[in-house]
Amino acid sequence: MDTRTLNSGIKSAIDEISQVKKEEATLLKYKSEKPLPLEKFYLEVFNDIKEFSFYYRAPSEVKIIGAKDLVDIRSFFKESQYKGIKYVDLSCSFDLRKQRNTYLLDALHKMLKSRPLDVLDVSVEKGIVSITLRLYGT
């Protein structure tokens, strides 16, 4: 047997094992969580963001990226890199021009940091904070 072929196979196997371990480590932080259906999780996040913005009197908009009509939000769910897990991307914007403090963003950060989601982008333009989120669920 050719040693180069054997070494190549071993290197390939090591890379695959490394990838599986990386995926496992990422998922471990949510292992104690009961899997939440993505549709329910989306509505939960949507309502929480709306409550925060109402409480702090900061107009907000939350929408699924690419959605014009929310009749069937499941059509916007995509398969993630994790087996059995789907994701959906949201765009959230807050008008903070009349705010004198950033309590809304602090509260929002605390609420979001323990949930199965990623913050993909944050931008501020003329007092409008725009956040792109990726929600994960089953």
Backbone bond lengths (Angstrom), bond angles and torsions (degrees), N, CA, C in turn:
res aa  C-N    CA-C-N  psi(-1)  N-CA   C-N-CA  omega(-1)  CA-C   N-CA-C  phi
1 M - - - 1.454 - - 1.532 109.32 -
2 D 1.300 116.23 140.79 1.456 122.72 -178.93 1.530 109.32 -73.26
3 T 1.329 116.66 127.79 1.476 120.00 -178.12 1.519 111.94 -68.32
4 R 1.329 117.47 -29.12 1.471 119.22 177.56 1.525 110.78 -65.02
5 T 1.318 116.91 -42.17 1.467 121.44 178.21 1.517 109.96 -63.73
6 L 1.331 116.49 -42.92 1.464 121.13 178.53 1.524 110.85 -62.94
7 N 1.330 116.77 -46.56 1.472 120.61 179.12 1.521 111.40 -63.36
8 S 1.333 116.42 -38.84 1.463 120.56 177.99 1.528 110.81 -63.50
9 G 1.333 117.01 -42.31 1.469 121.41 177.34 1.517 111.93 -63.40
10 I 1.326 116.50 -40.88 1.470 120.94 178.68 1.525 110.05 -65.30
11 K 1.326 117.00 -44.21 1.474 120.48 179.67 1.531 110.14 -62.47
12 S 1.321 116.90 -41.83 1.464 121.37 178.67 1.530 110.65 -62.58
13 A 1.322 117.15 -42.78 1.470 121.15 178.81 1.528 111.10 -64.58
14 I 1.319 116.95 -40.47 1.476 121.25 178.14 1.522 110.13 -63.10
15 D 1.335 117.40 -42.17 1.464 121.11 178.55 1.528 111.15 -62.71
16 E 1.338 116.61 -42.50 1.464 120.38 179.23 1.528 111.08 -64.37
17 I 1.316 117.07 -43.20 1.475 121.45 178.54 1.519 110.13 -62.43
18 S 1.314 115.99 -42.07 1.465 120.74 178.94 1.528 110.80 -61.17
19 Q 1.326 116.77 -42.59 1.471 121.28 179.28 1.524 111.13 -63.71
20 V 1.330 117.10 -42.53 1.468 121.31 179.13 1.530 110.26 -64.11
21 K 1.328 117.24 -41.78 1.475 121.14 178.97 1.530 110.58 -64.63
22 K 1.316 116.86 -38.83 1.470 121.12 178.79 1.534 110.06 -64.07
23 E 1.331 116.80 -44.82 1.461 121.04 178.46 1.530 110.49 -63.52
24 E 1.330 116.35 -41.36 1.465 120.78 179.58 1.532 110.54 -62.96
25 A 1.330 117.39 -42.67 1.466 121.29 -179.92 1.529 110.76 -63.12
26 T 1.320 116.52 -38.73 1.461 120.64 178.89 1.521 110.74 -65.11
27 L 1.325 116.65 -41.59 1.461 120.91 -177.94 1.523 112.77 -76.24
28 L 1.335 118.50 -23.25 1.461 121.03 -177.65 1.521 113.31 -60.01
29 K 1.333 116.75 -31.30 1.464 117.86 -178.64 1.520 111.92 -66.76
30 Y 1.332 117.66 -16.01 1.458 121.05 178.11 1.532 112.11 -110.76
31 K 1.337 118.21 9.75 1.456 119.99 -171.80 1.522 113.49 -64.76
32 S 1.314 117.98 -28.95 1.465 119.66 179.85 1.531 111.44 -82.16
33 E 1.306 116.81 -8.88 1.457 121.47 179.97 1.519 110.82 -82.12
34 K 1.305 116.26 141.72 1.455 120.24 172.66 1.528 106.37 -78.40
35 P 1.342 117.36 132.48 1.470 118.43 -179.94 1.529 110.62 -57.49
36 L 1.297 115.44 132.80 1.453 121.52 -177.98 1.526 108.98 -107.15
37 P 1.325 117.31 130.39 1.468 118.03 175.38 1.528 109.52 -57.82
38 L 1.317 116.15 135.77 1.466 121.36 -175.36 1.522 112.28 -59.15
39 E 1.314 117.06 -37.37 1.463 120.28 179.52 1.529 110.75 -61.67
40 K 1.318 116.82 -43.48 1.467 121.83 179.04 1.535 110.50 -68.15
41 F 1.332 116.24 -41.94 1.455 120.74 -179.90 1.524 110.95 -63.56
42 Y 1.335 117.06 -41.13 1.466 121.10 176.86 1.530 110.58 -58.01
43 L 1.323 116.46 -47.72 1.472 119.93 -179.34 1.521 111.27 -64.42
44 E 1.322 116.92 -36.66 1.463 121.61 177.91 1.528 110.71 -62.73
45 V 1.322 116.80 -48.92 1.473 121.45 179.53 1.524 110.27 -64.82
46 F 1.324 117.29 -43.90 1.458 122.07 178.02 1.531 110.43 -55.59
47 N 1.326 117.11 -50.93 1.470 121.28 -179.08 1.522 112.25 -64.30
48 D 1.337 117.18 -40.91 1.471 119.82 179.07 1.527 111.19 -63.06
49 I 1.314 117.27 -43.37 1.470 120.35 179.41 1.527 110.36 -64.16
50 K 1.325 116.88 -42.23 1.462 120.44 178.87 1.534 110.71 -63.98
51 E 1.339 117.61 -39.60 1.466 120.73 177.96 1.524 111.19 -63.27
52 F 1.352 116.75 -45.61 1.467 120.18 178.36 1.522 110.58 -59.30
53 S 1.312 117.09 -46.34 1.466 119.78 -177.30 1.524 111.07 -66.64
54 F 1.337 117.80 -36.17 1.468 120.86 176.87 1.524 110.09 -66.36
55 Y 1.336 116.34 -45.53 1.466 120.67 -179.12 1.533 111.52 -60.24
56 Y 1.327 116.94 -41.90 1.466 121.24 -178.60 1.527 112.75 -91.38
57 R 1.318 116.28 5.87 1.474 122.56 178.61 1.531 111.93 52.51
58 A 1.325 114.36 46.86 1.458 120.77 177.83 1.531 107.59 -119.84
59 P 1.322 117.57 110.58 1.468 119.44 179.76 1.537 110.54 -53.74
60 S 1.330 116.02 139.14 1.459 119.71 -178.30 1.519 110.99 -138.75
61 E 1.312 114.71 162.34 1.455 122.00 174.77 1.525 106.82 -138.71
62 V 1.329 116.36 132.05 1.455 122.21 177.41 1.519 107.34 -129.03
63 K 1.333 116.05 125.87 1.461 118.01 179.39 1.523 109.95 -151.30
64 I 1.317 114.11 155.97 1.456 120.65 174.82 1.523 107.24 -76.99
65 I 1.311 115.76 131.33 1.468 120.10 -178.43 1.524 109.30 -63.12
66 G 1.318 115.53 126.66 1.454 121.95 179.07 1.512 114.17 90.58
67 A 1.322 117.59 -7.42 1.470 120.23 -177.68 1.519 110.15 -88.67
68 K 1.310 115.30 132.06 1.454 120.73 174.21 1.522 109.55 -108.78
69 D 1.317 115.47 -29.15 1.456 121.52 -178.28 1.524 107.62 -133.71
70 L 1.313 117.64 123.93 1.460 120.86 -175.33 1.524 113.23 -93.37
71 V 1.313 117.67 31.16 1.456 120.40 178.93 1.529 110.05 -63.67
72 D 1.334 118.19 -46.44 1.458 121.95 179.95 1.521 108.88 -128.61
73 I 1.331 116.66 88.00 1.459 119.58 -177.52 1.526 111.84 -69.21
74 R 1.335 117.54 -20.98 1.466 120.37 -179.84 1.533 111.70 -61.71
75 S 1.307 117.26 -24.96 1.464 119.27 -179.95 1.530 111.73 -67.63
76 F 1.334 117.95 -14.11 1.459 122.23 178.93 1.529 112.21 -96.46
77 F 1.336 117.54 -3.41 1.460 121.31 178.25 1.527 108.86 -76.72
78 K 1.320 115.79 136.52 1.465 121.08 -179.66 1.531 109.37 -122.98
79 E 1.315 115.79 152.88 1.464 120.66 176.18 1.525 109.13 -69.91
80 S 1.328 116.37 133.04 1.463 120.16 178.41 1.518 109.87 -91.51
81 Q 1.307 115.34 -179.89 1.459 120.81 177.87 1.521 111.33 -71.47
82 Y 1.336 116.95 -13.98 1.459 121.56 -179.69 1.528 109.70 -94.42
83 K 1.285 116.61 133.99 1.469 121.56 -176.76 1.520 110.73 -62.20
84 G 1.338 116.93 128.11 1.462 121.77 176.92 1.514 114.84 80.40
85 I 1.315 118.05 2.22 1.455 122.53 -177.89 1.526 109.11 -113.87
86 K 1.320 115.72 136.25 1.463 121.62 177.23 1.525 108.98 -112.94
87 Y 1.321 115.40 167.68 1.461 119.44 176.69 1.518 110.24 -142.28
88 V 1.328 114.05 161.16 1.454 121.59 173.29 1.536 106.79 -143.94
89 D 1.335 116.05 142.01 1.468 121.23 -179.84 1.522 109.79 -99.10
90 L 1.337 115.01 134.43 1.463 122.12 179.29 1.512 110.47 -117.53
91 S 1.307 114.52 149.19 1.454 121.60 172.33 1.526 107.10 -114.47
92 C 1.333 116.31 125.51 1.467 121.27 179.33 1.525 107.55 -123.86
93 S 1.313 116.26 136.32 1.462 118.76 175.63 1.522 109.39 -135.19
94 F 1.323 114.53 143.79 1.460 122.56 -178.42 1.524 108.52 -128.98
95 D 1.312 116.05 132.90 1.460 121.29 176.66 1.523 107.27 -91.11
96 L 1.323 116.36 105.04 1.466 121.34 -177.39 1.526 112.76 -105.60
97 R 1.326 116.90 16.75 1.464 119.50 -177.81 1.519 112.57 -63.23
98 K 1.324 118.37 -30.62 1.463 120.96 -178.91 1.523 112.33 -97.38
99 Q 1.328 117.26 4.88 1.460 121.64 179.59 1.525 109.74 -88.32
100 R 1.320 115.11 140.16 1.458 118.81 177.89 1.522 111.50 -100.91
101 N 1.336 116.90 -5.49 1.458 119.85 179.84 1.531 108.94 -143.49
102 T 1.309 115.31 175.51 1.470 119.84 -177.72 1.528 111.72 -111.03
103 Y 1.324 117.32 27.94 1.462 119.82 -179.60 1.524 112.01 -58.51
104 L 1.306 117.35 -35.62 1.464 120.75 178.84 1.525 110.74 -58.15
105 L 1.322 117.14 -46.83 1.460 120.29 -178.78 1.522 111.54 -67.93
106 D 1.330 117.67 -37.18 1.468 120.80 176.65 1.526 110.79 -63.01
107 A 1.317 116.74 -46.80 1.467 121.35 -179.99 1.527 110.42 -64.37
108 L 1.314 116.74 -41.67 1.456 121.37 179.16 1.531 110.50 -62.70
109 H 1.314 116.50 -43.73 1.462 121.23 178.82 1.528 111.15 -60.38
110 K 1.317 117.45 -44.98 1.468 121.18 179.32 1.522 111.52 -62.77
111 M 1.328 116.58 -37.63 1.461 120.64 -179.19 1.533 110.46 -70.75
112 L 1.307 117.96 -39.54 1.457 121.47 -173.85 1.521 114.54 -82.48
113 K 1.338 118.44 -27.05 1.463 119.84 -169.82 1.528 114.26 -66.16
114 S 1.320 118.95 -22.07 1.460 119.99 -178.74 1.526 112.58 -100.19
115 R 1.299 117.32 12.95 1.466 121.47 -177.10 1.524 110.99 -108.85
116 P 1.344 116.43 157.88 1.466 119.05 -179.36 1.527 111.95 -77.12
117 L 1.317 115.01 79.11 1.457 121.13 179.23 1.512 109.86 -152.31
118 D 1.310 115.19 161.86 1.464 122.03 175.46 1.514 108.29 -121.30
119 V 1.326 116.20 142.20 1.461 121.39 171.27 1.526 105.34 -91.76
120 L 1.317 115.79 113.28 1.467 120.84 -176.07 1.519 112.66 -86.91
121 D 1.341 116.74 -32.55 1.459 118.98 -175.74 1.525 109.55 -160.09
122 V 1.318 115.89 145.25 1.461 122.60 173.77 1.521 106.82 -136.80
123 S 1.329 115.66 132.11 1.465 119.11 176.82 1.527 109.11 -142.58
124 V 1.315 114.52 152.34 1.462 121.30 178.80 1.521 107.61 -128.43
125 E 1.331 114.94 126.27 1.454 119.35 178.25 1.518 108.85 -143.07
126 K 1.327 116.52 118.14 1.464 123.16 177.70 1.530 112.34 52.89
127 G 1.334 116.14 42.53 1.459 120.58 176.66 1.513 115.32 82.19
128 I 1.321 117.68 2.05 1.466 121.89 177.57 1.532 107.41 -104.36
129 V 1.328 116.35 120.49 1.464 121.65 177.48 1.526 107.44 -96.21
130 S 1.325 116.29 125.51 1.457 122.42 178.12 1.518 109.14 -114.94
131 I 1.323 116.21 129.45 1.456 122.10 -178.37 1.525 107.97 -126.54
132 T 1.322 115.91 132.98 1.465 121.12 174.31 1.521 107.51 -107.77
133 L 1.330 115.82 123.61 1.452 122.39 -178.15 1.517 110.61 -116.42
134 R 1.318 116.62 148.69 1.463 122.20 171.45 1.522 107.03 -118.44
135 L 1.337 116.19 115.14 1.461 122.62 179.79 1.514 109.58 -95.05
136 Y 1.346 116.40 141.19 1.452 121.84 178.79 1.523 110.23 -116.43
137 G 1.320 116.94 142.81 1.457 121.42 177.10 1.515 110.43 -171.17
138 T 1.328 115.53 -177.16 1.467 119.78 -178.06 1.521 110.71 -95.23
